[in-house]
Amino acid sequence: MGRRHLIIATAVALALSSAACARGGTDDGTQDFLGAKAMEEPAPALAGDSVDGRSVALSDLRGSVVVVNFWATWCDPCRDEQPELVGLADDYRAKGVEFLGVNERDDSAKARGWIEEFDVPYPSIVDESGAWADDFAFFGLPDTYVIDPQGTIRWAVYGQTDAAQLKELIDGVLAEPPA
């Protein structure tokens, strides 16, 4: 195979593997529920200052189902999904579900503007260095994780999500008997 064909084949393989990850494909090529990857991993000890300057820690939310969403103002899919996240946060507040954002490698003034623009009702931790993203081992922005009341990541959605997908995942975790 010539060099040109090798480069083209490599590019196609990378594109296909990236597409599989963005859809929530698993290592063995199977598709998990609703395009999300099922997980059974302890959530990292996520903590830091929020965009509005308050101290926030995932551990403070233990006992609740928590949805963690990684986002940035420069991410178009993040912009597309943000209104649905806000709606879900409002809808699930009465059910004890908490939402937590992680603002990834972003400008703090732009992040504050984003929160005002979308009227985001939940805090977002500032992750200027990308350290939290590394701890969650995420694929790319946006990524969303559903964490059970015991602090275990149950679902990861790699790429843009929507209200229907997240509702199914959250409802499934809420319906599970307590451990």
N, C-alpha and C positions, 0 to 999 in steps of 0.2 A: 504494500500500500504506500502510495506516495505521501510526501509531507503534507501536501494540501488536503488530501483525503483524510489523513489522520487528524488534522486540525478541525476539519468539518465534523468528523465523527465525534471528536471530543466535545465540541461545542454543542452538538445535538444531545449527547449523553448528559452533559451538565444541565442543559435546558430541561430535559425530561426529569432529571432527578430533582431540580429546583421546583418544578411544577408539582411533583408528587409531594414534596415537603409542604408547599403552600396549601395543598388540599388536605393535609393531615394524614398523608400516607405513612405507613409504618415501615420499619426496616425490611420486613419480609414482603413488601409490596401490597399488603392488604389494606383496605380502607376501614377505618374505624367509624363509629357511630357519627352520622351527620358531618363527616369530614373533619372531625376532631380526633385527636389521639388520646386514648385512655391511658391514664398514668396511675401509679401508686408510689409516689415519691414524696418525702417530707419537703414542705415548702422551705426555701431558704429564710434565714432570719432577717427579712426585709425591714429596714428601718432607716429613717433619715428625716431631713427637713422637707416640708411640703413646699409647693410653689408659693403659698401664702405665708411661709415662715414658721409654721407650727411643726412641732416634733410629732412624727407619725411612726407607728410600728405595727407590722402585721400581727405580732404576738398579742397586741391589745385587742385584736378582733377574734382571738381564739374562742371557740364555742359557737361561732356563726359560720355560715357558708360565706366565702369571700370570693369575689371576682376581681382578679388583678389584671389590668390592661396596660401594656406598654405602648406609648404613643409619643409623637413629636409633631410640632407645628408644621414642619416641612414635609410631612408624610401625607400624601393625598388620600390613601385608603383610611388612614386614621381620621381624617376630616369627614370622610363619608360615613364611617361607623359611629362617630361621636354622638350624634343626636339619638341613635338607638340605644347606646349605652346609658345616656342620661335618662331616657324613658324607662328603661329597665330598672335603673337604680331607684327611680321614684316609685315604680310599681312594686318592687320587691322589698322596699324599706319596711313595710308593715309585717313582712314575713321573716324579718330578722336577717336578711341578706345584706352584706356590706360590699361596697365597691371601693377599690383603691387603684389609683392610677400611678404609673411610673413614667415621668417625663424624661425621655431618653435623649441625652446629648443635644440639648436644645438651648436656646436663648431664653433667659428667665423672664425678660419683659414680654417677649412674644408668648411664652407659656401663660403668663398671667392674663394677657389679652384673650387667649384661647378660652381659658376658664370662664372669663366674663362673657365672651361671645356666645358660648354654648350653655351658659348657666349651669356648669358642672357642679352637682351637689355633694360630691365626695372629694377627699383630698388626693393630691398627686405628689408623690415623692420625687424630688429632683435627683436625677442620675446623670450628672454631667460627664462622668468618666466612663459610663457604660458598665460599671462593676456589677450592678444588680442584673443587668441583662446577661452578663457572663454567668452569674450564679444560677439563673433560671435556664441557661443554655438555650435561649430562644433562637429561632430561625431568622427573624427579621421583623421589622415593624409593619403593621401592628401585630402583636401577639397577645392572647388572652388566656388566662388560667382560671379554672374553677377549683377552689380549695374547700375541702370538707371541714366540719367543725373541729376535727382533731388536728388540723394543720397539714393534711395530706393533699397534694395536688392530685385531683381526680381526672381533670380534662385539660388539654392544651389545644388551643385553636391557633394554628400557625397561619397568619395572614388575616385579612379582613373577615370579620364576623358580622352577624346581623341579629336582630331581636329574636327571630324564630329559632335560630340555632342555639343561641345562649339560653333562651327560655327552656328549651328541651333539656339542656345540660344541667341547668340550675335546678329545675323541677326534679330531675332524676336524683341529684344529690340530696335535695330536701326530703325526698321520699324514702331514703335509706334509713333503716333503723339505727339509732345511736350505737356507737361502738362500746 
